[in-house]
Amino acid sequence: MRSLNRRYAVTLPGPVGGHAPPAVVVVHATDAVGPGGGLIWEDAGGRLRVEIAGEVATVLEAPAGCGRHTCLQAVPLP
C-alpha cells in the first residue's frame, strides 16, 4: 500500500514555562487502525503513537511531558 511508505513530521511542544523549543518527531505507518478508523503512526521507538487526519495528529500514546496535548501538527514528508 502506497500510504505505508509515507512519513510525517509531528511537532511536540516544549514544556509549559520551560522556554524549550518544540521537538519534531518522524512517525511511520503501522498496520494497526486507530479509534477514528485511520492508520496508527508511531516513531522508531514506539513511544509516540498518533492517528493522523489531514495535518492533525491525535495523540494515542506519548512520551512523558507531552500527554496534555491531545492534537499536534503533522506535516507529510517526501
Sequence and secondary structure as in RCSB ss.txt:
>XXXX:A:sequence
MRSLNRRYAVTLPGPVGGHAPPAVVVVHATDAVGPGGGLIWEDAGGRLRVEIAGEVATVLEAPAGCGRHTCLQAV
PLP
>XXXX:A:secstr
 GGGG EEEEEE   TTS    EEEEEEEEEEE TTSSEEEE TTS  EEEEETTEEEEEE  TT TT  EEEEE
EE 
